[in-house]
């Protein structure tokens, strides 16, 4: 009986040894692809030893995107925008032109912007500077406007799911408004399945059918030609309404003094605005084939409701913008967009809205939806980025363009979690596109690396475990780094302004002295000869 037990023990050791030898052998088998599916190496010694995989990088992802689907005639776009500008210039000379703005003023004074105070202190551990490739120094010019202009300063951030729900832009807005003045959450759609995800404003809508630009093929024909860069168009029924309520999610958001509702009403309609659930006003809208805005001004707008009372059949709603007399940051995020969806927007509508608002800076945040592991060449996508920059310039001619480089991203493999090898090639593609088009560039990747990179973001709970998407915690860190870069340029602009004022001071003092000498003449006082004593000859 004892002998038989010893045989079982020996047999068990032999089986364990064979299993170990098989697993070692499997670990030595390199990754293979079967039926288009990549099978990873089964490395049982991953904690002790990592294999260096020898992969041949692809010349280009196959396919990165369907170029035919994103064709754009930039010359035609330019002509459409020029037509809008000509119409606006001639509007005052036409015998009857339907108004584009319907204003309801509840306050006696227009909102004013306080003089910004430049604080050079940084929020991030290391400065990631903006690289301006424009010959005109457009970022410097934007910062001059940022510190000197008395009007609202408008920034549009166009991006994908990386900034969805006001991630990153909520904190960028907070820092800019705290430093340079302003209140309000900026743009928010009329209706969207994603509005509940956004914490910086509460949105309740009913009676609207919303269409997204990424599903443009399923959008009814009258509406798929009416997209703005927000990526949403909304079709109402009579009685449709949307109520927006400000929040305390970030500073400067609890109230504002100006709210704008953007819509189109080709046929006559009737709308109603309700401020703070108490005051209401109706507008009869004269039908016209152009974008309109209903503007309400009040000392403290905490909530706004927009109702369609009549004429909903031809109306299109875009959304509302909540602002004050300072910086306005509009989040235009579209999930799964690689940037080229902008070519599906209507240049005329973009230009009409820009004529109402006048953007000073357009930030482009794209690339995550294109980047692929093992892909080291993005030539065709870089060419598309250049077209996106040109398109934005045509629709928003007063704006400087800033390209945000792709963020840090990691992938899991048999060696653990590693930074995606495609990142430096995508960044080079984006930087080159900005350089070729005379735009500006800012490296999101470098800013994240300064805080430990995506792996550190995940460890600290600032990003999801997909090692790709940041959350509000991660958005705050990236936003602080971008604010530091803008603030650094603003500090330089403030120094230039100081030197200009110092150089002009002697001239100003001389002019003031001359004014003092000329005042007696202007007031009718006697001249020197008239005031001199009379000499009588004897």
C-alpha positions as CSV (number, residue, x, y, z in Angstrom):
1,X,0.0,0.0,0.0
2,X,2.8,2.4,0.8
3,X,4.6,1.5,-2.5
4,X,1.5,2.4,-4.5
5,X,1.2,5.8,-2.7
6,X,4.8,6.6,-3.6
7,X,4.1,5.8,-7.2
8,X,1.3,8.3,-7.3
9,X,3.5,11.0,-5.8
10,X,6.2,10.4,-8.4
11,X,3.6,10.4,-11.2
12,X,2.3,13.7,-9.9
13,X,5.7,15.3,-10.0
14,X,6.2,14.0,-13.6
15,X,2.9,15.5,-14.7
16,X,3.7,18.9,-13.1
17,X,7.2,18.8,-14.8
18,X,5.6,18.1,-18.2
19,X,3.0,20.9,-17.7
20,X,5.8,23.3,-16.8
21,X,7.9,22.3,-19.9
22,X,4.8,22.8,-22.1
23,X,4.1,26.3,-20.7
24,X,7.7,27.3,-21.2
25,X,7.5,26.1,-24.8
26,X,4.3,28.1,-25.3
27,X,5.9,31.2,-23.9
28,X,8.6,31.0,-26.5
29,X,6.0,31.0,-29.3
30,X,5.9,34.6,-30.8
31,X,2.6,36.5,-31.3
32,X,0.7,35.3,-34.4
33,X,-2.3,36.5,-36.3
34,X,-5.1,34.0,-37.2
35,X,-8.1,35.0,-39.3
36,X,-7.3,38.7,-38.7
37,X,-7.2,38.2,-34.9
38,X,-3.9,38.9,-33.2
39,X,-3.0,36.2,-30.6
40,X,-0.7,37.5,-27.9
41,X,2.3,35.6,-26.5
42,X,1.3,33.5,-23.4
43,X,4.2,34.6,-21.2
44,X,4.0,32.9,-17.8
45,X,7.2,34.7,-16.7
46,X,5.9,38.2,-17.5
47,X,6.8,39.4,-14.0
48,X,10.3,38.1,-14.3
49,X,11.2,38.6,-18.0
50,X,9.8,40.6,-20.9
51,X,10.3,39.6,-24.5
52,X,11.3,42.4,-26.9
53,X,8.8,41.9,-29.8
54,X,10.2,42.6,-33.2
55,X,7.3,44.0,-35.2
56,X,7.4,45.7,-38.6
57,X,5.6,49.0,-38.3
58,X,2.9,49.6,-40.9
59,X,3.5,52.4,-43.5
60,X,-0.1,53.5,-43.0
61,X,-3.1,52.1,-41.1
62,X,-5.4,50.2,-43.4
63,X,-7.7,52.0,-43.6
64,X,-7.3,55.0,-41.4
65,X,-10.4,56.5,-42.9
66,X,-12.4,56.7,-46.1
67,X,-11.0,59.7,-47.8
68,X,-13.9,59.8,-50.3
69,X,-16.3,60.2,-47.4
70,X,-14.6,63.3,-46.1
71,X,-14.0,65.1,-49.4
72,X,-14.3,68.9,-49.2
73,X,-14.1,71.6,-51.8
74,X,-12.3,74.4,-49.9
75,X,-12.8,76.8,-52.8
76,X,-16.6,76.3,-52.6
77,X,-16.4,76.8,-48.8
78,X,-14.6,80.1,-49.3
79,X,-17.2,81.3,-51.7
80,X,-20.0,80.4,-49.3
81,X,-18.4,82.3,-46.5
82,X,-17.7,85.3,-48.7
83,X,-21.4,85.3,-49.8
84,X,-22.4,85.5,-46.1
85,X,-20.1,88.4,-45.5
86,X,-21.4,90.3,-48.5
87,X,-25.0,89.7,-47.4
88,X,-24.2,91.0,-43.9
89,X,-22.5,94.1,-45.4
90,X,-25.5,94.9,-47.5
91,X,-28.1,94.1,-44.9
92,X,-28.5,97.7,-43.8
93,X,-29.1,98.9,-47.3
94,X,-31.9,96.5,-48.2
95,X,-35.4,97.9,-48.0
96,X,-36.5,95.1,-45.7
97,X,-34.3,92.5,-44.0
98,X,-35.6,90.1,-41.4
99,X,-33.7,90.6,-38.1
100,X,-31.2,88.0,-37.0
101,X,-31.3,89.1,-33.4
102,X,-34.2,89.4,-31.0
103,X,-33.2,91.0,-27.7
104,X,-34.8,91.1,-24.3
105,X,-33.0,93.4,-21.8
106,X,-33.9,93.1,-18.1
107,X,-30.9,95.1,-16.9
108,X,-30.1,98.7,-17.2
109,X,-26.4,98.4,-18.0
110,X,-24.4,96.2,-20.3
111,X,-22.0,93.8,-18.6
112,X,-18.5,95.2,-18.3
113,X,-15.3,93.4,-18.1
114,X,-12.9,94.1,-15.2
115,X,-9.3,94.8,-15.9
116,X,-7.4,91.4,-15.7
117,X,-4.5,91.0,-13.3
118,X,-1.8,88.8,-14.7
119,X,-0.5,86.2,-12.1
120,X,2.6,84.3,-13.4
121,X,2.1,81.5,-10.9
122,X,1.7,78.0,-12.5
123,X,-0.7,75.3,-11.7
124,X,1.3,72.5,-13.4
125,X,4.6,71.1,-12.4
126,X,6.3,72.0,-15.6
127,X,5.5,74.5,-18.4
128,X,4.5,73.0,-21.8
129,X,4.8,76.0,-24.1
130,X,2.7,76.9,-27.1
131,X,4.6,76.6,-30.4
132,X,3.3,79.4,-32.7
133,X,4.2,78.8,-36.4
134,X,2.3,81.8,-37.7
135,X,4.4,84.6,-39.2
136,X,2.0,87.1,-37.8
137,X,2.3,85.8,-34.2
138,X,-1.4,85.0,-33.9
139,X,-1.2,83.6,-30.4
140,X,0.6,86.7,-29.2
141,X,-2.2,88.8,-30.9
142,X,-4.8,86.6,-29.2
143,X,-3.2,87.2,-25.8
144,X,-3.1,91.0,-26.5
145,X,-6.8,90.8,-27.0
146,X,-7.2,88.6,-23.9
147,X,-5.7,91.2,-21.6
148,X,-6.8,94.4,-23.4
149,X,-10.3,94.0,-25.0
150,X,-13.4,95.2,-23.2
151,X,-15.6,92.8,-25.2
152,X,-16.2,89.1,-24.6
153,X,-13.2,86.9,-25.6
154,X,-14.5,83.7,-27.3
155,X,-12.7,80.4,-27.5
156,X,-14.2,77.3,-29.3
157,X,-12.8,73.9,-28.4
158,X,-13.5,71.3,-31.1
159,X,-12.8,67.7,-30.1
160,X,-13.9,64.1,-29.6
161,X,-14.9,62.0,-26.6
162,X,-11.7,63.1,-24.8
163,X,-13.4,66.4,-23.9
164,X,-17.0,65.1,-23.9
165,X,-19.2,66.2,-21.0
166,X,-17.1,69.4,-20.6
167,X,-14.1,67.4,-19.4
168,X,-11.0,69.6,-19.6
169,X,-12.9,72.6,-20.9
170,X,-14.7,73.1,-17.6
171,X,-11.4,73.6,-15.8
172,X,-9.8,75.6,-18.6
173,X,-12.9,77.9,-18.5
174,X,-12.7,78.2,-14.7
175,X,-9.0,79.2,-14.8
176,X,-9.4,81.6,-17.7
177,X,-12.5,83.3,-16.2
178,X,-10.9,83.6,-12.8
179,X,-7.8,85.2,-14.3
180,X,-9.3,87.3,-17.1
181,X,-13.0,87.8,-16.1
182,X,-16.2,86.2,-17.3
183,X,-18.9,83.9,-16.2
184,X,-21.2,81.2,-17.6
185,X,-20.8,77.7,-19.1
186,X,-20.6,78.8,-22.8
187,X,-22.4,76.6,-25.4
188,X,-24.7,73.7,-24.5
189,X,-26.9,71.9,-27.1
190,X,-30.6,72.3,-27.3
191,X,-31.1,68.5,-26.8
192,X,-28.8,65.5,-26.8
193,X,-28.6,62.0,-25.3
194,X,-25.4,63.1,-23.7
195,X,-26.6,66.2,-21.8
196,X,-27.0,64.2,-18.6
197,X,-23.3,63.4,-18.6
198,X,-22.3,67.1,-18.4
199,X,-22.0,68.4,-14.9
200,X,-21.3,72.1,-15.6
201,X,-25.0,72.8,-16.6
202,X,-28.3,70.9,-16.2
203,X,-30.4,70.4,-19.3
204,X,-34.0,69.2,-19.5
205,X,-35.5,69.0,-22.9
206,X,-38.8,67.6,-24.3
207,X,-40.4,67.6,-27.7
208,X,-37.1,67.6,-29.6
209,X,-35.6,65.0,-32.0
210,X,-31.8,65.4,-32.0
211,X,-29.5,64.3,-34.8
212,X,-25.7,63.8,-34.5
213,X,-23.3,64.6,-37.3
214,X,-21.6,61.2,-37.0
215,X,-24.9,59.5,-38.0
216,X,-25.4,61.9,-40.9
217,X,-26.5,59.2,-43.3
218,X,-29.6,58.5,-41.2
219,X,-30.4,62.2,-40.8
220,X,-33.5,63.3,-42.8
221,X,-32.6,65.3,-45.9
222,X,-33.8,68.8,-44.7
223,X,-31.6,68.6,-41.6
224,X,-28.3,66.9,-42.8
225,X,-27.3,70.1,-44.5
226,X,-27.8,72.3,-41.4
227,X,-25.1,71.2,-39.0
228,X,-23.0,73.7,-37.1
229,X,-19.6,72.7,-35.6
230,X,-21.4,71.7,-32.4
231,X,-22.3,68.5,-34.3
232,X,-26.0,68.5,-33.3
233,X,-29.2,69.7,-35.0
234,X,-32.5,69.4,-33.1
235,X,-36.0,69.3,-34.7
236,X,-38.9,70.5,-32.4
237,X,-42.6,69.9,-32.3
238,X,-45.0,72.7,-31.3
239,X,-44.6,73.0,-27.5
240,X,-41.1,71.7,-27.5
241,X,-39.0,73.2,-24.7
242,X,-35.5,73.2,-23.2
243,X,-34.6,74.4,-19.7
244,X,-31.0,75.1,-18.8
245,X,-29.9,75.6,-15.2
246,X,-26.6,76.9,-14.1
247,X,-24.6,74.9,-11.5
248,X,-21.8,75.3,-9.0
249,X,-19.7,72.5,-10.5
250,X,-16.9,75.0,-11.1
251,X,-16.4,78.6,-10.2
252,X,-18.1,81.4,-12.2
253,X,-20.9,79.1,-13.3
254,X,-23.7,79.8,-10.8
255,X,-25.1,82.7,-12.9
256,X,-24.3,84.9,-15.8
257,X,-25.7,88.1,-17.4
258,X,-26.2,87.2,-21.0
259,X,-27.8,84.1,-22.6
260,X,-28.1,83.5,-26.4
261,X,-30.3,80.9,-28.0
262,X,-29.3,79.9,-31.5
263,X,-31.9,78.6,-34.0
264,X,-33.2,78.7,-37.6
265,X,-36.8,79.6,-38.5
266,X,-37.3,79.6,-42.3
267,X,-41.0,80.0,-41.7
268,X,-42.7,82.4,-39.3
269,X,-42.8,81.2,-35.7
270,X,-43.4,82.2,-32.1
271,X,-41.1,81.5,-29.2
272,X,-40.9,82.2,-25.5
273,X,-38.1,82.8,-23.1
274,X,-38.5,82.3,-19.3
275,X,-35.7,83.6,-17.0
276,X,-35.3,82.2,-13.5
277,X,-38.6,80.4,-13.8
278,X,-40.4,83.7,-13.2
279,X,-40.1,86.3,-16.0
280,X,-41.2,85.5,-19.5
281,X,-41.2,87.2,-22.9
282,X,-42.5,86.1,-26.3
283,X,-41.1,86.9,-29.7
284,X,-42.7,86.6,-33.1
285,X,-40.1,85.5,-35.5
286,X,-40.3,86.6,-39.1
287,X,-39.4,83.7,-41.4
288,X,-36.0,83.8,-43.0
289,X,-33.5,81.3,-44.2
290,X,-30.6,82.2,-41.8
291,X,-29.5,81.6,-38.3
292,X,-31.2,83.8,-35.6
293,X,-30.5,84.4,-32.0
294,X,-32.8,85.3,-29.1
295,X,-30.7,87.2,-26.5
296,X,-31.7,87.9,-22.9
297,X,-29.7,90.2,-20.7
298,X,-30.2,90.3,-16.9
299,X,-28.1,90.9,-13.8
300,X,-28.3,87.2,-12.7
301,X,-29.5,84.5,-15.1
302,X,-29.6,81.3,-13.1
303,X,-32.0,79.4,-15.4
304,X,-33.4,79.9,-18.9
305,X,-36.2,78.1,-20.6
306,X,-36.8,78.2,-24.4
307,X,-40.2,77.2,-25.8
308,X,-41.4,76.8,-29.3
309,X,-45.1,78.0,-29.3
310,X,-45.8,78.0,-33.0
311,X,-44.1,77.3,-36.3
312,X,-42.0,74.3,-35.3
313,X,-42.4,72.4,-38.6
314,X,-39.4,74.2,-40.2
315,X,-37.4,75.2,-37.2
316,X,-34.0,73.9,-36.2
317,X,-32.5,74.4,-32.8
318,X,-28.8,74.4,-32.0
319,X,-28.4,75.4,-28.4
320,X,-27.7,78.2,-26.0
321,X,-24.6,80.1,-24.9
322,X,-24.3,81.5,-21.3
323,X,-21.7,84.2,-20.9
324,X,-20.8,87.5,-19.3
325,X,-18.4,90.3,-20.2
326,X,-15.2,88.2,-20.1
327,X,-13.9,84.9,-21.4
328,X,-16.3,82.5,-23.0
329,X,-15.2,78.8,-23.6
330,X,-17.5,76.8,-25.8
331,X,-17.2,73.0,-25.8
332,X,-18.0,71.4,-29.2
333,X,-17.2,67.8,-28.6
334,X,-18.4,65.0,-31.0
335,X,-17.8,61.4,-30.0
336,X,-15.8,59.3,-32.5
337,X,-14.9,62.4,-34.5
338,X,-11.4,62.4,-35.9
339,X,-11.8,66.1,-36.9
340,X,-13.0,65.5,-40.5
341,X,-16.7,65.6,-39.5
342,X,-16.3,69.4,-39.7
343,X,-16.4,69.0,-43.5
344,X,-20.1,67.8,-43.1
345,X,-21.0,71.1,-41.4
346,X,-22.6,73.9,-43.4
347,X,-20.0,76.7,-44.0
348,X,-22.8,79.3,-44.3
349,X,-24.2,78.4,-40.9
350,X,-20.8,78.4,-39.4
351,X,-20.1,81.9,-40.8
352,X,-23.5,83.2,-39.8
353,X,-23.0,82.2,-36.2
354,X,-19.4,83.5,-36.2
355,X,-20.7,86.8,-37.4
356,X,-22.9,86.9,-34.3
357,X,-20.2,85.8,-31.9
358,X,-16.7,86.4,-33.4
359,X,-14.4,83.7,-32.2
360,X,-10.9,84.7,-31.1
361,X,-9.3,81.3,-30.7
362,X,-10.3,77.8,-32.1
363,X,-8.6,74.8,-30.4
364,X,-8.6,71.5,-32.3
365,X,-8.3,68.4,-30.1
366,X,-8.3,65.2,-32.3
367,X,-6.2,62.2,-33.1
368,X,-7.2,59.5,-30.6
369,X,-9.7,58.0,-33.0
370,X,-7.1,57.6,-35.8
371,X,-4.0,56.5,-33.9
372,X,-3.3,52.7,-34.0
373,X,-0.6,50.6,-32.4
374,X,2.2,49.7,-34.8
375,X,1.3,52.5,-37.3
376,X,4.2,54.9,-37.7
377,X,3.0,57.0,-40.7
378,X,0.1,59.4,-40.8
379,X,0.7,61.3,-44.0
380,X,-2.8,61.2,-45.4
381,X,-4.3,62.1,-42.0
382,X,-1.9,65.0,-41.7
383,X,-3.1,66.4,-45.0
384,X,-6.7,66.2,-43.7
385,X,-5.6,68.1,-40.5
386,X,-4.3,70.8,-42.8
387,X,-7.6,71.0,-44.6
388,X,-9.4,71.2,-41.2
389,X,-7.2,74.2,-40.2
390,X,-8.0,75.9,-43.6
391,X,-11.7,75.1,-43.2
392,X,-11.7,76.7,-39.7
393,X,-9.9,79.7,-40.9
394,X,-12.5,80.2,-43.6
395,X,-15.5,79.9,-41.3
396,X,-13.8,81.7,-38.3
397,X,-11.5,84.3,-40.0
398,X,-10.9,86.3,-36.9
399,X,-9.7,83.3,-34.8
400,X,-6.2,82.0,-34.2
401,X,-5.9,78.2,-34.6
402,X,-4.3,76.0,-32.0
403,X,-3.8,72.3,-32.6
404,X,-3.6,70.1,-29.5
405,X,-1.3,67.2,-30.0
406,X,-2.6,63.7,-29.2
407,X,-2.8,62.8,-25.5
408,X,-0.8,60.0,-23.8
409,X,-2.2,56.6,-24.3
410,X,-1.1,53.1,-23.2
411,X,-2.0,49.5,-24.3
412,X,-1.9,46.3,-22.4
413,X,0.1,43.4,-23.8
414,X,2.0,40.4,-22.5
415,X,4.6,42.8,-21.2
416,X,2.1,44.7,-19.1
417,X,1.1,48.3,-19.8
418,X,3.2,50.2,-22.3
419,X,2.9,53.6,-24.0
420,X,1.5,53.2,-27.5
421,X,4.4,53.3,-30.0
422,X,2.3,55.4,-32.5
423,X,2.2,58.4,-30.3
424,X,5.4,60.3,-31.4
425,X,4.5,59.7,-35.1
426,X,1.0,61.1,-34.6
427,X,2.4,64.1,-32.7
428,X,4.9,64.7,-35.5
429,X,2.0,64.6,-38.0
430,X,0.0,67.1,-36.1
431,X,2.9,69.5,-35.4
432,X,3.9,69.4,-39.1
433,X,0.3,70.2,-40.1
434,X,0.2,73.2,-37.8
435,X,3.6,74.3,-39.1
436,X,2.6,74.0,-42.7
437,X,-0.6,76.0,-42.1
438,X,1.0,78.6,-39.9
439,X,-1.1,77.6,-36.9
440,X,0.0,77.0,-33.3
441,X,0.7,73.6,-31.6
442,X,0.6,72.5,-28.0
443,X,1.7,69.0,-26.8
444,X,-0.9,67.4,-24.6
445,X,1.4,64.3,-24.4
446,X,4.2,66.4,-22.9
447,X,1.8,68.0,-20.4
448,X,0.6,64.6,-19.3
449,X,4.1,63.2,-19.1
450,X,5.0,66.1,-16.7
451,X,2.4,64.7,-14.3
452,X,3.6,61.0,-14.7
453,X,1.8,60.0,-17.9
454,X,-1.4,58.1,-18.5
455,X,-0.3,55.2,-16.2
456,X,0.0,57.7,-13.3
457,X,-3.3,59.2,-14.3
458,X,-5.0,55.8,-14.0
459,X,-3.2,55.1,-10.7
460,X,-4.5,58.4,-9.2
461,X,-8.0,57.9,-10.6
462,X,-7.6,60.7,-13.1
463,X,-8.3,58.4,-16.2
464,X,-10.2,55.3,-17.1
465,X,-8.7,51.8,-17.0
466,X,-8.7,51.8,-20.8
467,X,-5.6,53.9,-20.5
468,X,-7.0,56.3,-23.1
469,X,-9.8,58.6,-21.7
470,X,-9.2,61.0,-18.9
471,X,-12.0,61.9,-16.5
472,X,-12.7,65.2,-14.7
473,X,-9.7,64.7,-12.5
474,X,-7.4,64.2,-15.4
475,X,-9.1,67.0,-17.4
476,X,-8.3,69.4,-14.6
477,X,-4.5,68.6,-14.8
478,X,-4.4,68.9,-18.6
479,X,-6.5,72.1,-18.4
480,X,-4.2,73.6,-15.8
481,X,-1.2,72.9,-18.1
482,X,-2.9,74.4,-21.1
483,X,-3.9,77.4,-19.0
484,X,-0.3,77.8,-17.8
485,X,0.8,77.9,-21.5
486,X,-1.8,80.6,-22.4
487,X,-1.1,82.5,-19.2
488,X,2.6,82.5,-20.0
489,X,1.9,84.1,-23.4
490,X,-0.5,86.5,-21.7
491,X,2.2,87.5,-19.2
492,X,4.5,88.3,-22.2
493,X,1.7,90.3,-23.8
494,X,1.2,92.2,-20.5
495,X,5.0,93.0,-20.5
496,X,4.8,94.2,-24.1
497,X,1.9,96.4,-23.2
498,X,3.7,97.8,-20.2
499,X,6.7,98.7,-22.4
500,X,4.5,100.4,-24.9
501,X,2.8,102.5,-22.3
502,X,6.2,103.5,-20.8
503,X,7.5,104.4,-24.2
504,X,4.4,106.5,-24.9
505,X,4.4,108.2,-21.5
506,X,6.6,111.2,-22.4
507,X,4.4,111.9,-25.4
508,X,1.3,111.6,-23.3
509,X,2.7,113.9,-20.7
510,X,3.6,116.5,-23.4
511,X,0.1,116.3,-24.8
512,X,-1.3,116.8,-21.4
513,X,0.9,119.8,-20.8
514,X,-0.1,121.3,-24.2
515,X,-3.8,120.8,-23.3
516,X,-3.2,122.7,-20.1
517,X,-1.7,125.6,-22.0
518,X,-4.5,125.6,-24.6
519,X,-7.3,125.5,-22.0
520,X,-7.4,129.3,-21.4
521,X,-7.9,129.9,-25.1
522,X,-10.6,127.2,-25.4
523,X,-12.5,128.7,-22.4
524,X,-12.5,132.2,-23.7
525,X,-10.1,133.7,-21.2
526,X,-8.1,136.8,-22.2
527,X,-4.9,136.3,-24.2
528,X,-1.5,137.4,-22.9
529,X,-1.8,140.7,-24.8
530,X,-5.3,141.3,-23.6
531,X,-4.4,140.6,-20.0
532,X,-1.2,142.8,-20.1
533,X,-1.4,146.2,-18.4
534,X,-2.1,149.2,-20.6
535,X,0.9,151.6,-21.0
536,X,-0.1,155.3,-21.2
537,X,2.3,157.6,-22.9
538,X,2.7,161.0,-21.2
